[in-house]
Amino acid sequence: MYLFTKAVAGDVANVEILIPPGTDVHEYQSKPDDVKAIATARILVKNGLGMEEFLSNTIKNAENSKLIEIDASKGIKVVDDISPIEEVKGHNHDHDHKHEHAEGNPHVWLDPVFAKQQVINIRDGLIKADPANKEVYQTNAATYIQELEKLNNEFQQTLSKTPNCTFITFLDAFPYLAQRYNLKQVAVVKIPEDQLSPADVKKAVNAVKKYQVKALFSEPGVDNKLLNSLSQDLKLTLYPLSSLETGETNPQYYFQAMRNNLQSLAAGCQ
């Protein structure tokens, strides 16, 4: 949301990221600075789909009656958190329960077509809040949207060569991308934990057999011992696949990371 908002706002708004990247939103504790940031902000851009539930008390405490909230996922058709993951569900349902995303899976930004809708929602929200800079927002959004359309075309062309390719991810972050490009995602867990139970491992192994999985994917930079050993046991290559929840500040980073994802998917689906 930070990258998209920055792309649209350009130089006419000061865009700050509220939650430092790498923070587990499920463990979020509000800090006085967060309350202050929301109390003094004009606009709060949210991904939506329940992703920011953890912020509701902070927003209340900020008592900012002038705050305009932009829901970037308005009008996007969500998928429930149910994909083939049901076959490889986490072992501890009580633990998983509090992490269920009530409004469906929130990772819509990983589908370039939905990302375009998010950029449009952010653009329209900024124009409404700040009509004086309407033209800037329109121009900036148009440029970014053009690049998103180009990216979507690249995904379509490349992945149409391997329809129905099934891939395993550690985390359930790619159902929209899979749905868009006719792939199948099987996720080992909904919420990352350091230790997976032997039952989880067994489910992943079963999924590989059942779905004739071509590849395993892991968040780049994460030392995922489980997936490393799984990939060796199953003689599958482990490829990096980023959900873009990193601390990059340049809006162009989205395209770079997504093209890296495309390369990984194309290689893994061969």
C-alpha positions as CSV (number, residue, x, y, z in Angstrom):
1,M,0.0,0.0,0.0
2,Y,2.9,2.3,0.8
3,L,4.5,1.8,-2.7
4,F,1.1,2.2,-4.5
5,T,0.2,5.3,-2.5
6,K,3.7,6.8,-3.0
7,A,3.4,6.2,-6.8
8,V,0.1,8.0,-7.0
9,A,0.9,10.8,-4.6
10,G,4.3,11.7,-6.1
11,D,5.6,14.9,-4.6
12,V,2.3,16.4,-3.5
13,A,1.8,14.3,-0.3
14,N,4.0,13.1,2.4
15,V,3.5,9.3,2.5
16,E,4.7,7.4,5.6
17,I,4.5,3.7,6.4
18,L,2.8,3.1,9.7
19,I,3.9,-0.5,10.6
20,P,7.5,-1.2,9.9
21,P,7.9,-4.1,7.4
22,G,8.7,-7.4,8.9
23,T,6.3,-6.7,11.8
24,D,3.9,-9.6,12.4
25,V,0.5,-7.8,12.4
26,H,-0.9,-10.6,14.6
27,E,1.6,-9.5,17.3
28,Y,1.1,-5.8,16.8
29,Q,1.2,-3.5,19.9
30,S,0.2,0.1,19.3
31,K,2.9,2.6,20.2
32,P,2.3,6.3,21.1
33,D,4.0,7.3,17.8
34,D,1.4,5.3,15.9
35,V,-1.4,7.1,17.7
36,K,0.3,10.4,17.0
37,A,0.8,9.6,13.3
38,I,-2.9,8.8,12.9
39,A,-4.0,11.7,15.0
40,T,-2.1,14.1,12.7
41,A,-2.7,12.4,9.4
42,R,-5.1,13.6,6.8
43,I,-5.5,10.2,5.1
44,L,-5.0,6.6,6.1
45,V,-4.7,4.1,3.2
46,K,-5.5,0.5,4.1
47,N,-5.3,-2.7,2.2
48,G,-8.6,-3.7,3.6
49,L,-10.0,-7.3,3.7
50,G,-9.5,-7.5,7.5
51,M,-5.7,-6.9,7.1
52,E,-5.8,-3.8,9.4
53,E,-8.2,-5.1,12.1
54,F,-5.4,-4.8,14.5
55,L,-5.4,-1.0,14.0
56,S,-9.0,-0.3,15.0
57,N,-8.1,0.6,18.7
58,T,-5.2,2.8,17.6
59,I,-7.5,4.7,15.2
60,K,-10.1,5.1,18.0
61,N,-7.4,6.4,20.4
62,A,-6.1,8.9,17.8
63,E,-9.5,10.7,17.9
64,N,-8.9,12.2,14.5
65,S,-12.4,13.3,13.3
66,K,-10.9,14.6,10.0
67,L,-9.2,11.4,9.1
68,I,-10.2,10.0,5.6
69,E,-9.7,6.3,5.3
70,I,-9.1,4.7,1.9
71,D,-9.9,1.1,1.5
72,A,-7.7,-0.1,-1.4
73,S,-9.6,-3.4,-1.9
74,K,-13.0,-1.8,-2.4
75,G,-14.8,-3.7,-5.2
76,I,-12.4,-6.6,-5.4
77,K,-13.9,-10.1,-5.4
78,V,-12.1,-12.0,-2.7
79,V,-11.3,-15.6,-2.3
80,D,-12.0,-17.3,1.0
81,D,-9.0,-18.7,2.8
82,I,-9.8,-22.0,1.2
83,S,-7.7,-23.3,-1.6
84,P,-6.2,-26.8,-1.9
85,I,-4.7,-25.7,1.5
86,E,-7.6,-27.6,3.1
87,E,-5.7,-30.8,2.3
88,V,-2.7,-29.6,4.1
89,K,-4.2,-27.6,6.9
90,G,-2.2,-26.5,9.9
91,H,-2.1,-29.0,12.7
92,N,-3.4,-26.9,15.5
93,H,-6.8,-25.5,14.7
94,D,-7.1,-23.6,18.0
95,H,-3.9,-21.8,17.3
96,D,-4.8,-21.1,13.7
97,H,-8.3,-19.9,14.6
98,K,-7.4,-16.4,15.8
99,H,-5.4,-15.8,12.6
100,E,-8.2,-16.6,10.2
101,H,-8.8,-13.5,8.0
102,A,-12.4,-12.9,8.6
103,E,-13.0,-11.3,5.3
104,G,-11.1,-13.7,3.0
105,N,-7.5,-13.8,2.0
106,P,-6.0,-10.2,2.0
107,H,-3.1,-10.8,-0.4
108,V,-4.8,-9.2,-3.4
109,W,-1.8,-6.9,-4.3
110,L,0.1,-10.0,-5.7
111,D,-2.3,-10.1,-8.6
112,P,-1.3,-7.3,-11.0
113,V,-4.9,-6.9,-12.2
114,F,-6.2,-6.4,-8.6
115,A,-3.1,-4.2,-7.9
116,K,-4.4,-2.0,-10.7
117,Q,-7.8,-1.8,-8.9
118,Q,-6.0,-0.9,-5.7
119,V,-4.1,1.9,-7.4
120,I,-7.4,3.2,-8.9
121,N,-9.0,3.1,-5.4
122,I,-6.1,5.0,-3.9
123,R,-6.1,7.5,-6.7
124,D,-9.9,8.2,-6.3
125,G,-9.5,8.4,-2.5
126,L,-6.7,11.0,-2.8
127,I,-8.6,13.1,-5.3
128,K,-11.6,13.2,-3.0
129,A,-9.4,14.2,-0.1
130,D,-7.3,16.6,-2.0
131,P,-9.1,17.8,-5.2
132,A,-6.6,20.6,-5.7
133,N,-4.0,18.0,-6.9
134,K,-6.4,15.9,-8.9
135,E,-4.3,16.2,-12.1
136,V,-1.1,15.0,-10.4
137,Y,-2.9,12.0,-9.0
138,Q,-4.5,11.1,-12.3
139,T,-1.2,11.4,-14.3
140,N,0.8,9.4,-11.7
141,A,-1.8,6.7,-11.5
142,A,-2.1,6.4,-15.3
143,T,1.7,5.9,-15.6
144,Y,1.7,3.2,-12.9
145,I,-1.4,1.5,-14.2
146,Q,0.2,1.3,-17.7
147,E,3.2,-0.6,-16.1
148,L,0.8,-2.9,-14.2
149,E,-1.0,-3.7,-17.5
150,K,2.3,-4.5,-19.1
151,L,3.3,-6.7,-16.2
152,N,-0.1,-8.6,-16.4
153,N,0.6,-9.3,-20.1
154,E,4.0,-10.7,-19.3
155,F,2.5,-13.0,-16.6
156,Q,-0.3,-14.1,-19.0
157,Q,2.1,-14.9,-21.9
158,T,4.7,-16.7,-19.8
159,L,2.4,-18.7,-17.5
160,S,-0.1,-19.7,-20.3
161,K,2.6,-22.1,-21.4
162,T,2.2,-24.2,-18.2
163,P,-1.6,-24.3,-17.4
164,N,-2.7,-25.9,-14.2
165,C,0.8,-26.0,-12.8
166,T,0.6,-26.8,-9.1
167,F,3.1,-25.2,-6.7
168,I,3.6,-25.4,-2.9
169,T,4.2,-22.3,-0.9
170,F,4.9,-22.1,2.8
171,L,2.3,-19.4,3.3
172,D,-1.1,-18.9,1.8
173,A,-0.2,-15.7,0.0
174,F,-0.7,-16.5,-3.7
175,P,-4.3,-17.6,-4.3
176,Y,-5.2,-14.5,-6.3
177,L,-2.1,-14.8,-8.5
178,A,-2.8,-18.5,-9.0
179,Q,-6.4,-17.9,-9.9
180,R,-5.5,-15.2,-12.3
181,Y,-3.0,-17.2,-14.3
182,N,-4.6,-20.6,-14.1
183,L,-2.1,-22.1,-11.6
184,K,-2.9,-24.0,-8.4
185,Q,-1.4,-23.0,-5.1
186,V,-1.1,-25.4,-2.2
187,A,-0.1,-23.8,1.0
188,V,1.5,-25.7,3.9
189,V,0.4,-23.2,6.6
190,K,-1.8,-20.2,6.8
191,I,0.3,-18.4,9.3
192,P,4.1,-18.8,9.5
193,E,5.5,-20.4,12.6
194,D,9.1,-21.2,13.3
195,Q,8.4,-24.9,13.9
196,L,6.1,-27.0,11.9
197,S,4.8,-30.3,13.3
198,P,5.6,-33.6,11.7
199,A,1.9,-33.7,10.7
200,D,2.5,-30.5,8.6
201,V,5.5,-32.1,6.9
202,K,3.5,-35.2,6.2
203,K,0.6,-33.1,4.7
204,A,3.1,-31.3,2.5
205,V,4.5,-34.6,1.3
206,N,1.0,-36.0,0.6
207,A,0.2,-32.8,-1.4
208,V,3.3,-33.2,-3.5
209,K,2.1,-36.7,-4.5
210,K,-1.6,-35.9,-4.8
211,Y,-1.2,-32.8,-7.0
212,Q,2.0,-33.8,-8.8
213,V,3.6,-30.7,-7.6
214,K,6.3,-29.2,-9.7
215,A,8.1,-26.9,-7.3
216,L,8.4,-25.5,-3.8
217,F,8.5,-21.8,-3.1
218,S,9.7,-19.9,-0.1
219,E,9.9,-16.2,0.8
220,P,13.3,-14.9,-0.2
221,G,15.7,-14.3,2.6
222,V,13.8,-16.5,5.0
223,D,15.9,-19.4,6.3
224,N,13.2,-22.0,6.0
225,K,14.9,-25.2,7.2
226,L,11.6,-27.1,6.8
227,L,11.2,-26.3,3.1
228,N,14.9,-26.8,2.5
229,S,14.9,-30.3,3.9
230,L,11.5,-31.0,2.2
231,S,12.8,-29.9,-1.2
232,Q,15.8,-32.2,-0.8
233,D,13.7,-35.2,0.4
234,L,11.2,-34.7,-2.5
235,K,13.9,-33.9,-5.0
236,L,12.1,-30.6,-5.9
237,T,13.9,-27.3,-6.4
238,L,13.1,-24.6,-3.9
239,Y,12.5,-21.2,-5.6
240,P,12.1,-17.7,-4.1
241,L,8.6,-16.2,-4.2
242,S,8.1,-12.8,-2.6
243,S,4.9,-11.5,-1.1
244,L,6.4,-8.0,-1.2
245,E,6.2,-7.4,2.5
246,T,9.7,-5.9,2.7
247,G,11.0,-2.4,3.5
248,E,11.6,-1.1,-0.1
249,T,10.6,2.5,-0.6
250,N,10.7,2.9,-4.4
251,P,7.4,2.3,-6.1
252,Q,9.3,0.7,-9.0
253,Y,10.3,-2.1,-6.6
254,Y,6.9,-3.7,-7.1
255,F,7.6,-4.4,-10.7
256,Q,11.1,-5.7,-10.0
257,A,9.9,-8.1,-7.3
258,M,7.0,-9.3,-9.4
259,R,9.2,-10.0,-12.4
260,N,11.5,-12.0,-10.1
261,N,8.4,-13.9,-9.0
262,L,7.4,-14.5,-12.6
263,Q,10.8,-15.9,-13.3
264,S,10.6,-18.2,-10.3
265,L,7.1,-19.4,-11.2
266,A,8.1,-20.0,-14.9
267,A,11.1,-22.0,-13.8
268,G,9.3,-24.0,-11.2
269,C,6.4,-24.8,-13.5
270,Q,8.6,-26.2,-16.3
